[in-house]
Amino acid sequence: MKAIPYGRQTITDEDIQAVVEVLKSDFLTQGPHIATFEQKFADYVGAKYAVAVSNGTAALHLCALALNVNEKSNVITSPITFAASANCIKYCGGEVFFADIDPKTFLLDITKVRALIESKPKGFFSGIVPVDFAGNAVDLEAFRKLADEFGLWIIEDACHAPGGYFIDSHKQQQNCGNGNFADLSIFSFHPVKHIATGEGGMITTNNPALYENLLLLRTHGITKNATQFQNEASEVAQGGWYYEMQELGYNYRITDFQAALGSSQLERAAANLERRRVLAKQYDAAFENTAIIKPINHPGNAYHLYVIQIKDRLGLYNYLKENHIYAQVHYVPVHLMPYYQKQGYKKGDFPLAEKYYEACLSIPMYQSLTDDEQQYIIETILKFVK
Ligand SMILES: *Cc1c(COP(=O)(O)O)cnc(C)c1O
């Protein structure tokens, strides 16, 4: 029988055709498909600007650089996330602080964040990295208020939530990554995420200055735009080869064929998201009145993951594996990673995150999962529970 993973990409003939066309063209990297993909993605999430990069981690690193994270920066994030949400601060020499999660949403608990901020002198913290974990959108309106009160910036890690949203206090839908509340938002196009480009990432923002800076940092800090040149006019006037490296940037570019794949995938993103929501409803119904704790059901959930909680998590994980269903755990709390333990964190620091981790299991959730496959997964889980 075919193995069922917890998540996987879907590649259509149109996707393949889109990539092949680029391979036959003059541009492999830095071609015209990058700007097209950026524009389409910005439109999809409702942001003004988008910058495509080589992966989600590079997106986080560039955001930290653009916000001047340095040795004096102290930044707060969630222990229940992929390590990269925290690592981007360390890349720039800053210090990472965690606050515990809300046990119902599994998201960074804003009351814990406030308590942490207030426990230090004013000006101690410089930013917050909230994570739209599993596809559940953070209430960024509330986080923006808190951030403004203390002069902090926000990087929204929206890797799990393209197409996700929350409803603000004026009953308006606020899409993840739309730039209305976060200074910068980031996405990943790793194959297990909603949109796959192999490796790939995106930053969205409504801030033109940050946008210009990100473009520079993405490609070595080099500009060929004459209106931005800083050197004497006599040097600049030499010829068409002239460019300037103005800041210490990186090569975090995406390739043109990945961007073409991204644009092609984006055509189906809304339909795929609907499919994920249907699958979630079907799981919800199947686990009604069982010992399984279901994830919070919110219409704006983008369901990157469907995370259940169960007492005998290891037992279920192994039983599913015996039956060719490959569930996964998201995540081992970041503060318990040996690297972060060496920074002084230890077991017991964030009890709600640790309790969540003891029981959580991500069961298969991806757009091409068929109803038959899902039925098999449900039956297998219910058999184990009974
Ligand atoms: C996948 C992911 C990243 C990193 O993205 P890559 O493209 O794999 O570098 C960062 N944060 C979260 C929450 C993720 O899920």
The ligand as an SDF file (V2000), in Angstrom:
LIG
                    3D

 15 15  0  0  0  0  0  0  0  0999 V2000
    9.1340   26.0350    7.0360 C   0  0  0  0  0  0  0  0  0  0  0  0
    9.2290   27.0810    8.0770 C   0  0  0  0  0  0  0  0  0  0  0  0
   10.2780   28.0160    8.1270 C   0  0  0  0  0  0  0  0  0  0  0  0
   11.4830   27.9400    7.2400 C   0  0  0  0  0  0  0  0  0  0  0  0
   11.2240   27.8780    5.9020 O   0  0  0  0  0  0  0  0  0  0  0  0
   12.2970   27.1900    4.9100 P   0  0  0  0  0  0  0  0  0  0  0  0
   11.7880   27.5680    3.5660 O   0  0  0  0  0  0  0  0  0  0  0  0
   12.2730   25.7300    5.1720 O   0  0  0  0  0  0  0  0  0  0  0  0
   13.6210   27.8100    5.2090 O   0  0  0  0  0  0  0  0  0  0  0  0
   10.2260   29.0080    9.0920 C   0  0  0  0  0  0  0  0  0  0  0  0
    9.2190   29.0820    9.9740 N   0  0  0  0  0  0  0  0  0  0  0  0
    8.2030   28.1980    9.9720 C   0  0  0  0  0  0  0  0  0  0  0  0
    7.1050   28.3380   10.9790 C   0  0  0  0  0  0  0  0  0  0  0  0
    8.1880   27.1560    9.0350 C   0  0  0  0  0  0  0  0  0  0  0  0
    7.2040   26.2580    9.0610 O   0  0  0  0  0  0  0  0  0  0  0  0
  1  2  1  0
  2  3  1  0
  2 14  2  0
  3  4  1  0
  3 10  2  0
  4  5  1  0
  5  6  1  0
  6  7  2  0
  6  8  1  0
  6  9  1  0
 10 11  1  0
 11 12  2  0
 12 13  1  0
 12 14  1  0
 14 15  1  0
M  END
$$$$
